Amino acid sequence: MRPQLTPAQAAGYTRSQVLRYVGSAGAERDDPWTPEPLDPARLVPDYVVGSGCDADGVQTAVNLAIAEGRTGRVVIGIAAGTHAGLVYLPRGAARFTLVGLGDHPADVVLSENIDAEMSGTEYSAKFGQSFAQAHASVRSIHDRIAALDTITTANASVIRVEADGTQLVNLTVRNTYNCDRAQGGSDDRNAAGQFTTGQHQAVALLVAGADRVQVQNVALKSFQDTLYLQSPTRGETVRSCFTDCDIEGDVDFIFGQSTAWFARCTIRTLTSRAAKSWATAPSTDIRTRFGFVFHDCHFTHDGHARPGQFHLGRQWFEGVRATPFGLPDISGYRVTIGPTSAYHAPVGTISLATLNAVGKCVILHSRIAGHIDAASPWDAWSGNTWNPRHRPVLYRAADMLSPLADWLRQQGQSYDDICPDTIFLGEYGNSTA
């Protein structure tokens, strides 16, 4: 099914509308944001990163700015070359602009190897020294991650943006992790040495609850979970704007809870590893106005796609352990709303935050290549066959509220404020490419 918007519906998905609201789902503030195009030639660096410059690493320049008490906009120019190391931009008085000083994004590469299955001990051994002399606001991020048994997806990024108003311009962010960490005893690898199954999240850019993040002419490269757009807390949204960017990966490689506008971006599916791929995995709250909106973008692949195995996206049923959807095939299966999502067969609970993580994505005036399954561009969560974590594709609110009506009444939940025709997934004016 390819849900098409009407012209009137599509008219509501302009950049100014999508980026206008911020805050708690259902009670968002009207806070217009219209980011202006950035001209790298007019961005005068406060610090320059590179051999013989102000700092020998991007994080060193960030640390200098914080230590010197910089406030307002701080521009960090990055010389051509490959720059290793993690970059953490903490919330504080400074708003950071990272600008590549090369002619093209490929000239300036921020690169590191980090993945979600890394232990806290391994993380600290590998990166601890680079944060040892950092300001407390940065060092505390490292220390918190290092204390974890496994660092998880939310801490496995090359760049971590917590500072509101961050700008990234004219550079490449690459997570070099190659899906080569053994998991679960399986040794099923492809010719590139990549495991074809398992959890191999490795984030290039994590927007960790920051608002008004502007990313322009930037390449983001990884495999699974390349770009993570994280809300400050579940049910609260912030905004990011991506223009003229190149984003690639194979599994759920643009995902998260917050609102984001993508214009003139190339969304490239890599086909070397995953038997099935989803470009997006939004987890937008049901009462948040907008999730991911793509305008004049190009959904393409690396030239080796297998038709029918790739999708525009699936709605991330975030944290689900037991589902109220579908017809269970487990004797005595039952699920109720609880404080957390859990499952101890045959009884489970689902939190309201998980239930409300419906995922919203609209694609407008874009070119969609033939690798995307034309008949089913949107996929179910956790497969089309029922299992305890299953959820079907939800194109609009009625697809959730109608089948769950009796169950929701039994749980004492009302969604009378939600119009059944509220759009979750939609397309308008797209063409094949």
Kinemage of the C-alpha trace (Angstrom):
@kinemage 1
@onewidth
@group {chain A} dominant
@subgroup {mainchain}
@vectorlist {calphas} color= white
{ca met a 1} P 0.000 0.000 0.000
{ca arg a 2} L 1.260 3.497 -0.901
{ca pro a 3} L -0.774 6.037 1.071
{ca gln a 4} L -1.006 9.236 -0.959
{ca leu a 5} L -1.766 12.633 0.561
{ca thr a 6} L -4.261 14.971 -0.989
{ca pro a 7} L -2.962 18.351 -2.214
{ca ala a 8} L -4.575 19.976 0.815
{ca gln a 9} L -2.865 17.550 3.197
{ca ala a 10} L 0.517 17.944 1.488
{ca ala a 11} L 0.253 21.715 1.776
{ca gly a 12} L 0.519 21.339 5.558
{ca tyr a 13} L 4.021 19.859 5.299
{ca thr a 14} L 6.075 22.955 4.537
{ca arg a 15} L 9.431 23.576 6.177
{ca ser a 16} L 8.044 26.463 8.210
{ca gln a 17} L 5.222 24.298 9.567
{ca val a 18} L 7.334 21.231 10.293
{ca leu a 19} L 9.993 23.219 12.176
{ca arg a 20} L 7.548 25.444 14.021
{ca tyr a 21} L 6.685 23.373 17.096
{ca val a 22} L 8.723 22.054 20.002
{ca gly a 23} L 8.071 20.577 23.429
{ca ser a 24} L 5.767 18.042 25.004
{ca ala a 25} L 3.623 15.973 22.664
{ca gly a 26} L 0.094 17.367 22.594
{ca ala a 27} L 1.190 20.607 24.253
{ca glu a 28} L 3.934 21.795 21.932
{ca arg a 29} L 5.015 25.424 21.905
{ca asp a 30} L 4.568 27.544 18.804
{ca asp a 31} L 8.205 28.529 18.306
{ca pro a 32} L 8.914 29.337 14.620
{ca trp a 33} L 12.370 28.402 13.347
{ca thr a 34} L 13.490 29.216 9.806
{ca pro a 35} L 17.208 28.361 9.542
{ca glu a 36} L 19.061 30.428 6.945
{ca pro a 37} L 21.515 28.804 4.490
{ca leu a 38} L 25.082 28.714 5.781
{ca asp a 39} L 27.963 30.034 3.660
{ca pro a 40} L 31.224 28.355 4.764
{ca ala a 41} L 33.232 31.251 3.290
{ca arg a 42} L 31.521 33.654 5.702
{ca leu a 43} L 32.005 31.490 8.803
{ca val a 44} L 35.112 32.916 10.489
{ca pro a 45} L 36.646 30.265 12.794
{ca asp a 46} L 37.323 31.030 16.432
{ca tyr a 47} L 39.521 27.919 16.455
{ca val a 48} L 41.094 25.903 13.645
{ca val a 49} L 41.693 22.171 13.976
{ca gly a 50} L 44.634 20.561 12.194
{ca ser a 51} L 48.378 20.037 12.369
{ca gly a 52} L 50.049 23.246 13.539
{ca cys a 53} L 46.711 24.959 14.229
{ca asp a 54} L 44.899 25.994 17.412
{ca ala a 55} L 44.025 22.397 18.264
{ca asp a 56} L 45.080 18.959 17.067
{ca gly a 57} L 41.587 17.509 17.388
{ca val a 58} L 37.975 18.646 17.227
{ca gln a 59} L 37.272 17.676 20.830
{ca thr a 60} L 40.371 19.605 21.936
{ca ala a 61} L 38.942 22.728 20.284
{ca val a 62} L 35.581 22.155 21.984
{ca asn a 63} L 37.349 21.761 25.330
{ca leu a 64} L 39.271 25.011 24.755
{ca ala a 65} L 36.113 26.939 23.995
{ca ile a 66} L 34.426 25.702 27.166
{ca ala a 67} L 37.520 26.258 29.327
{ca glu a 68} L 37.828 29.822 28.034
{ca gly a 69} L 34.217 30.549 28.945
{ca arg a 70} L 33.030 31.155 25.405
{ca thr a 71} L 29.362 32.022 25.029
{ca gly a 72} L 27.120 32.407 22.023
{ca arg a 73} L 28.219 31.089 18.634
{ca val a 74} L 31.621 29.348 18.549
{ca val a 75} L 32.920 28.461 15.074
{ca ile a 76} L 35.417 25.600 14.829
{ca gly a 77} L 37.062 25.299 11.420
{ca ile a 78} L 38.420 21.855 10.551
{ca ala a 79} L 41.291 21.557 8.082
{ca ala a 80} L 41.242 19.041 5.250
{ca gly a 81} L 42.131 15.499 6.251
{ca thr a 82} L 40.806 12.637 8.366
{ca his a 83} L 40.374 13.470 12.043
{ca ala a 84} L 40.008 10.523 14.426
{ca gly a 85} L 38.267 10.671 17.791
{ca leu a 86} L 34.854 11.128 19.300
{ca val a 87} L 33.272 14.590 19.489
{ca tyr a 88} L 30.909 15.540 22.320
{ca leu a 89} L 29.142 18.919 22.206
{ca pro a 90} L 27.612 19.388 25.673
{ca arg a 91} L 24.692 21.581 26.588
{ca gly a 92} L 25.887 24.918 27.948
{ca ala a 93} L 26.491 28.564 27.099
{ca ala a 94} L 28.136 27.895 23.735
{ca arg a 95} L 26.446 27.071 20.424
{ca phe a 96} L 28.908 25.241 18.211
{ca thr a 97} L 29.440 25.411 14.461
{ca leu a 98} L 31.733 22.751 13.012
{ca val a 99} L 32.720 23.710 9.469
{ca gly a 100} L 34.954 21.774 7.119
{ca leu a 101} L 37.564 23.991 5.468
{ca gly a 102} L 37.935 21.796 2.384
{ca asp a 103} L 36.303 22.350 -0.977
{ca his a 104} L 33.910 19.417 -0.532
{ca pro a 105} L 32.479 17.390 2.381
{ca ala a 106} L 34.755 14.466 1.448
{ca asp a 107} L 37.821 16.636 2.121
{ca val a 108} L 37.177 16.780 5.873
{ca val a 109} L 36.322 13.480 7.582
{ca leu a 110} L 35.536 13.007 11.265
{ca ser a 111} L 36.014 9.295 11.774
{ca glu a 112} L 35.907 6.733 14.567
{ca asn a 113} L 35.084 3.060 15.204
{ca ile a 114} L 32.466 2.561 17.926
{ca asp a 115} L 29.442 0.286 18.174
{ca ala a 116} L 26.548 -0.393 20.523
{ca glu a 117} L 27.869 -3.781 21.718
{ca met a 118} L 31.126 -2.285 23.008
{ca ser a 119} L 31.556 -2.747 26.750
{ca gly a 120} L 32.012 0.243 29.036
{ca thr a 121} L 35.459 -1.072 29.917
{ca glu a 122} L 36.498 -1.296 26.261
{ca tyr a 123} L 35.042 2.156 25.607
{ca ser a 124} L 37.012 3.712 28.481
{ca ala a 125} L 40.248 1.977 27.483
{ca lys a 126} L 39.888 3.221 23.919
{ca phe a 127} L 38.623 6.767 24.472
{ca gly a 128} L 39.176 7.651 28.128
{ca gln a 129} L 42.490 9.388 27.659
{ca ser a 130} L 41.041 11.841 25.122
{ca phe a 131} L 38.492 12.990 27.723
{ca ala a 132} L 40.789 12.985 30.755
{ca gln a 133} L 41.476 16.741 30.612
{ca ala a 134} L 38.071 17.768 29.287
{ca his a 135} L 35.688 20.126 31.044
{ca ala a 136} L 33.407 18.430 33.582
{ca ser a 137} L 30.403 18.815 31.254
{ca val a 138} L 32.211 16.660 28.679
{ca arg a 139} L 34.033 14.318 31.008
{ca ser a 140} L 30.807 13.429 32.808
{ca ile a 141} L 29.385 12.093 29.535
{ca his a 142} L 32.398 9.810 29.158
{ca asp a 143} L 32.255 8.678 32.774
{ca arg a 144} L 28.549 7.793 32.560
{ca ile a 145} L 29.078 5.726 29.403
{ca ala a 146} L 32.176 4.013 30.794
{ca ala a 147} L 30.167 2.816 33.804
{ca leu a 148} L 27.793 0.789 31.598
{ca asp a 149} L 28.197 -2.933 31.044
{ca thr a 150} L 27.364 -2.382 27.349
{ca ile a 151} L 27.293 1.152 25.983
{ca thr a 152} L 24.109 0.700 23.830
{ca thr a 153} L 23.059 2.535 20.683
{ca ala a 154} L 22.416 5.811 22.516
{ca asn a 155} L 26.141 6.098 23.306
{ca ala a 156} L 27.725 4.643 20.161
{ca ser a 157} L 28.152 7.764 18.020
{ca val a 158} L 31.109 9.563 16.458
{ca ile a 159} L 29.520 12.959 17.141
{ca arg a 160} L 27.168 13.497 20.076
{ca val a 161} L 25.194 16.767 19.980
{ca glu a 162} L 23.601 17.941 23.217
{ca ala a 163} L 24.085 21.678 22.599
{ca asp a 164} L 21.072 23.545 21.217
{ca gly a 165} L 21.736 25.487 18.036
{ca thr a 166} L 24.570 23.253 16.815
{ca gln a 167} L 25.532 23.613 13.141
{ca leu a 168} L 27.505 21.118 11.025
{ca val a 169} L 28.661 22.284 7.588
{ca asn a 170} L 30.693 20.897 4.684
{ca leu a 171} L 32.173 17.748 6.205
{ca thr a 172} L 31.833 13.963 6.483
{ca val a 173} L 31.096 11.958 9.625
{ca arg a 174} L 31.971 8.283 9.277
{ca asn a 175} L 31.584 5.470 11.763
{ca thr a 176} L 34.100 2.927 10.486
{ca tyr a 177} L 32.613 -0.005 12.426
{ca asn a 178} L 32.102 -2.753 9.835
{ca cys a 179} L 29.497 -5.009 11.508
{ca asp a 180} L 32.323 -7.341 12.470
{ca arg a 181} L 31.690 -7.906 16.202
{ca ala a 182} L 30.668 -11.519 16.901
{ca gln a 183} L 27.275 -11.948 18.569
{ca gly a 184} L 25.180 -14.879 19.710
{ca gly a 185} L 27.557 -17.564 18.518
{ca ser a 186} L 26.662 -17.069 14.843
{ca asp a 187} L 29.476 -16.994 12.301
{ca asp a 188} L 27.373 -16.098 9.260
{ca arg a 189} L 29.534 -13.541 7.447
{ca asn a 190} L 29.619 -12.138 3.963
{ca ala a 191} L 32.652 -11.672 1.726
{ca ala a 192} L 33.481 -8.374 3.454
{ca gly a 193} L 33.734 -10.108 6.839
{ca gln a 194} L 30.494 -8.559 8.082
{ca phe a 195} L 28.039 -10.477 10.226
{ca thr a 196} L 24.729 -10.532 8.374
{ca thr a 197} L 22.622 -10.958 11.521
{ca gly a 198} L 22.699 -9.539 15.040
{ca gln a 199} L 22.645 -6.063 16.546
{ca his a 200} L 25.318 -3.943 14.871
{ca gln a 201} L 24.243 -0.380 15.634
{ca ala a 202} L 27.009 2.139 14.960
{ca val a 203} L 25.906 5.777 14.874
{ca ala a 204} L 27.679 8.502 12.916
{ca leu a 205} L 25.672 11.470 14.236
{ca leu a 206} L 23.549 11.450 17.394
{ca val a 207} L 21.377 14.487 18.079
{ca ala a 208} L 20.946 13.782 21.783
{ca gly a 209} L 17.997 15.961 22.773
{ca ala a 210} L 19.342 19.166 21.220
{ca asp a 211} L 16.955 21.612 19.532
{ca arg a 212} L 17.484 23.724 16.382
{ca val a 213} L 20.266 21.550 14.978
{ca gln a 214} L 21.221 22.553 11.433
{ca val a 215} L 23.176 20.161 9.196
{ca gln a 216} L 24.126 21.357 5.715
{ca asn a 217} L 26.189 19.731 2.970
{ca val a 218} L 27.278 16.911 5.274
{ca ala a 219} L 27.833 13.224 4.501
{ca leu a 220} L 26.848 10.727 7.212
{ca lys a 221} L 28.194 7.200 6.732
{ca ser a 222} L 27.717 3.927 8.578
{ca phe a 223} L 25.651 0.753 8.221
{ca gln a 224} L 23.009 0.246 10.925
{ca asp a 225} L 21.599 3.349 12.701
{ca thr a 226} L 23.707 6.008 10.954
{ca leu a 227} L 21.653 9.018 12.112
{ca tyr a 228} L 19.915 8.989 15.501
{ca leu a 229} L 17.480 11.847 16.205
{ca gln a 230} L 16.790 11.458 19.901
{ca ser a 231} L 14.242 13.384 21.950
{ca pro a 232} L 15.240 14.828 25.353
{ca thr a 233} L 12.695 12.479 26.962
{ca arg a 234} L 10.018 10.205 25.559
{ca gly a 235} L 7.011 12.257 24.446
{ca glu a 236} L 8.992 15.474 23.988
{ca thr a 237} L 10.303 16.646 20.642
{ca val a 238} L 13.077 18.855 19.324
{ca arg a 239} L 13.912 19.901 15.754
{ca ser a 240} L 16.675 19.286 13.235
{ca cys a 241} L 17.078 20.555 9.673
{ca phe a 242} L 19.125 18.691 7.025
{ca thr a 243} L 19.813 20.246 3.618
{ca asp a 244} L 21.963 18.963 0.751
{ca cys a 245} L 23.181 16.028 2.825
{ca asp a 246} L 24.226 12.511 1.829
{ca ile a 247} L 23.112 9.844 4.316
{ca glu a 248} L 23.850 6.144 3.868
{ca gly a 249} L 23.353 2.885 5.720
{ca asp a 250} L 21.518 -0.406 5.596
{ca val a 251} L 19.231 -0.975 8.625
{ca asp a 252} L 17.019 1.758 10.160
{ca phe a 253} L 19.704 4.241 9.260
{ca ile a 254} L 17.615 7.377 9.926
{ca phe a 255} L 15.736 6.801 13.170
{ca gly a 256} L 14.473 8.346 16.390
{ca gln a 257} L 11.726 10.264 18.122
{ca ser a 258} L 12.187 13.914 17.207
{ca thr a 259} L 11.061 16.120 14.328
{ca ala a 260} L 13.340 16.536 11.325
{ca trp a 261} L 13.137 18.228 7.920
{ca phe a 262} L 15.227 16.835 5.044
{ca ala a 263} L 15.581 18.840 1.807
{ca arg a 264} L 17.580 17.959 -1.309
{ca cys a 265} L 19.231 15.046 0.502
{ca thr a 266} L 20.457 11.771 -0.951
{ca ile a 267} L 19.305 8.767 1.090
{ca arg a 268} L 21.464 5.825 0.011
{ca thr a 269} L 20.822 2.202 0.933
{ca leu a 270} L 23.904 -0.013 1.207
{ca thr a 271} L 23.346 -3.575 0.056
{ca ser a 272} L 26.490 -5.498 1.020
{ca arg a 273} L 25.170 -6.963 4.270
{ca ala a 274} L 21.483 -6.793 5.111
{ca ala a 275} L 19.040 -9.213 3.518
{ca lys a 276} L 16.360 -6.625 4.256
{ca ser a 277} L 16.719 -2.890 4.738
{ca trp a 278} L 14.730 0.060 6.016
{ca ala a 279} L 15.862 3.615 5.315
{ca thr a 280} L 13.883 5.139 8.177
{ca ala a 281} L 12.601 4.026 11.573
{ca pro a 282} L 10.679 6.897 13.173
{ca ser a 283} L 9.372 6.517 16.714
{ca thr a 284} L 7.341 9.720 16.861
{ca asp a 285} L 4.816 10.089 19.690
{ca ile a 286} L 1.211 9.920 18.531
{ca arg a 287} L 0.579 13.477 19.742
{ca thr a 288} L 3.710 15.045 18.238
{ca arg a 289} L 2.677 16.974 15.114
{ca phe a 290} L 5.497 15.949 12.783
{ca gly a 291} L 8.096 13.197 12.592
{ca phe a 292} L 10.468 12.934 9.624
{ca val a 293} L 9.574 14.931 6.511
{ca phe a 294} L 11.563 14.522 3.287
{ca his a 295} L 11.196 17.115 0.528
{ca asp a 296} L 12.895 16.926 -2.884
{ca cys a 297} L 15.133 14.058 -1.775
{ca his a 298} L 16.564 11.095 -3.683
{ca phe a 299} L 16.149 7.598 -2.251
{ca thr a 300} L 18.767 5.509 -4.021
{ca his a 301} L 21.204 2.618 -3.455
{ca asp a 302} L 24.803 1.584 -4.005
{ca gly a 303} L 24.166 -0.244 -7.276
{ca his a 304} L 23.692 -3.762 -5.922
{ca ala a 305} L 20.116 -3.693 -4.679
{ca arg a 306} L 17.875 -6.729 -4.787
{ca pro a 307} L 14.386 -5.490 -5.732
{ca gly a 308} L 11.671 -6.082 -3.176
{ca gln a 309} L 13.912 -6.438 -0.139
{ca phe a 310} L 14.157 -2.744 0.680
{ca his a 311} L 11.673 -0.359 2.236
{ca leu a 312} L 11.264 3.334 2.866
{ca gly a 313} L 10.879 2.519 6.522
{ca arg a 314} L 9.249 0.776 9.430
{ca gln a 315} L 7.760 2.440 12.490
{ca trp a 316} L 10.017 1.772 15.465
{ca phe a 317} L 7.849 0.200 18.183
{ca glu a 318} L 10.349 1.488 20.690
{ca gly a 319} L 10.967 -0.731 23.687
{ca val a 320} L 8.104 -3.138 22.951
{ca arg a 321} L 8.169 -6.528 24.641
{ca ala a 322} L 4.495 -7.498 24.428
{ca thr a 323} L 2.085 -6.208 21.793
{ca pro a 324} L -1.667 -5.601 21.903
{ca phe a 325} L -1.858 -5.879 18.091
{ca gly a 326} L -2.858 -8.918 16.058
{ca leu a 327} L -4.061 -12.422 16.927
{ca pro a 328} L -1.643 -14.125 19.330
{ca asp a 329} L -0.694 -17.766 18.814
{ca ile a 330} L 0.522 -18.224 22.404
{ca ser a 331} L -1.918 -19.906 24.773
{ca gly a 332} L -2.981 -17.593 27.595
{ca tyr a 333} L -1.241 -14.561 26.064
{ca arg a 334} L -2.305 -11.308 27.683
{ca val a 335} L -0.942 -7.754 27.705
{ca thr a 336} L -1.881 -4.789 29.880
{ca ile a 337} L -0.608 -1.232 30.213
{ca gly a 338} L 2.054 -0.920 32.893
{ca pro a 339} L 4.852 1.385 34.019
{ca thr a 340} L 7.379 -0.462 31.844
{ca ser a 341} L 7.344 -2.751 28.834
{ca ala a 342} L 8.066 -6.351 29.808
{ca tyr a 343} L 7.143 -9.905 28.888
{ca his a 344} L 7.166 -13.051 30.983
{ca ala a 345} L 5.362 -15.610 28.871
{ca pro a 346} L 2.467 -15.635 28.448
{ca val a 347} L 1.796 -12.291 30.212
{ca gly a 348} L 3.242 -8.901 29.290
{ca thr a 349} L 2.964 -5.191 29.911
{ca ile a 350} L 3.376 -2.233 27.592
{ca ser a 351} L 4.147 1.294 28.742
{ca leu a 352} L 2.197 4.262 27.413
{ca ala a 353} L 5.417 5.681 25.955
{ca thr a 354} L 5.890 2.497 23.929
{ca leu a 355} L 2.247 2.282 22.888
{ca asn a 356} L 2.307 5.927 21.753
{ca ala a 357} L 5.553 5.548 19.757
{ca val a 358} L 3.677 5.276 16.467
{ca gly a 359} L 6.315 6.748 14.100
{ca lys a 360} L 5.509 9.444 11.525
{ca cys a 361} L 7.164 9.942 8.144
{ca val a 362} L 6.056 11.848 5.029
{ca ile a 363} L 7.939 11.954 1.712
{ca leu a 364} L 7.172 14.752 -0.746
{ca his a 365} L 8.286 15.559 -4.308
{ca ser a 366} L 11.133 13.050 -4.074
{ca arg a 367} L 12.672 10.469 -6.391
{ca ile a 368} L 12.453 6.878 -5.224
{ca ala a 369} L 14.588 4.279 -6.985
{ca gly a 370} L 13.467 0.786 -7.897
{ca his a 371} L 15.150 -0.932 -4.962
{ca ile a 372} L 12.203 0.105 -2.782
{ca asp a 373} L 9.379 -2.443 -2.735
{ca ala a 374} L 6.778 -0.635 -4.867
{ca ala a 375} L 3.845 -2.658 -3.517
{ca ser a 376} L 4.872 -2.433 0.170
{ca pro a 377} L 7.242 0.493 0.672
{ca trp a 378} L 6.426 0.578 4.402
{ca asp a 379} L 7.071 -2.516 6.498
{ca ala a 380} L 5.662 -3.926 9.739
{ca trp a 381} L 7.701 -3.851 12.920
{ca ser a 382} L 9.258 -7.200 13.842
{ca gly a 383} L 7.939 -8.982 10.760
{ca asn a 384} L 4.578 -9.625 9.143
{ca thr a 385} L 3.950 -12.835 11.108
{ca trp a 386} L 2.575 -12.360 14.617
{ca asn a 387} L 5.061 -12.476 17.483
{ca pro a 388} L 5.075 -10.777 20.911
{ca arg a 389} L 6.714 -7.645 19.458
{ca his a 390} L 4.665 -7.393 16.266
{ca arg a 391} L 2.937 -4.244 15.064
{ca pro a 392} L 1.426 -3.812 11.601
{ca val a 393} L 2.071 -0.761 9.472
{ca leu a 394} L 0.092 2.211 10.830
{ca tyr a 395} L -0.707 4.591 7.980
{ca arg a 396} L -3.046 6.775 10.024
{ca ala a 397} L -4.365 6.945 13.566
{ca ala a 398} L -7.397 4.784 12.756
{ca asp a 399} L -5.055 1.869 12.008
{ca met a 400} L -4.124 1.899 15.692
{ca leu a 401} L -7.312 3.128 17.361
{ca ser a 402} L -9.857 0.937 15.551
{ca pro a 403} L -8.318 -2.518 16.130
{ca leu a 404} L -7.381 -1.619 19.716
{ca ala a 405} L -10.666 0.105 20.628
{ca asp a 406} L -11.985 -2.579 23.021
{ca trp a 407} L -8.573 -3.229 24.555
{ca leu a 408} L -7.965 0.503 25.117
{ca arg a 409} L -11.348 0.820 26.849
{ca gln a 410} L -10.454 -2.105 29.104
{ca gln a 411} L -7.188 -0.363 29.939
{ca gly a 412} L -8.963 2.911 30.755
{ca gln a 413} L -7.246 4.801 27.930
{ca ser a 414} L -8.908 7.466 25.807
{ca tyr a 415} L -7.641 8.888 22.531
{ca asp a 416} L -10.648 11.113 21.896
{ca asp a 417} L -8.256 14.011 21.197
{ca ile a 418} L -6.747 12.141 18.230
{ca cys a 419} L -8.519 12.446 14.879
{ca pro a 420} L -8.683 8.979 13.251
{ca asp a 421} L -7.507 10.559 9.975
{ca thr a 422} L -4.268 11.869 11.529
{ca ile a 423} L -1.468 10.971 9.117
{ca phe a 424} L 1.357 8.756 10.284
{ca leu a 425} L 2.821 7.722 6.897
{ca gly a 426} L 2.281 9.360 3.526
{ca glu a 427} L 3.659 10.315 0.150
{ca tyr a 428} L 2.904 13.093 -2.314
{ca gly a 429} L 4.245 14.009 -5.720
{ca asn a 430} L 7.003 11.391 -5.736
{ca ser a 431} L 8.464 9.806 -8.863
{ca thr a 432} L 10.605 6.782 -9.701
{ca ala a 433} L 14.311 7.274 -10.365
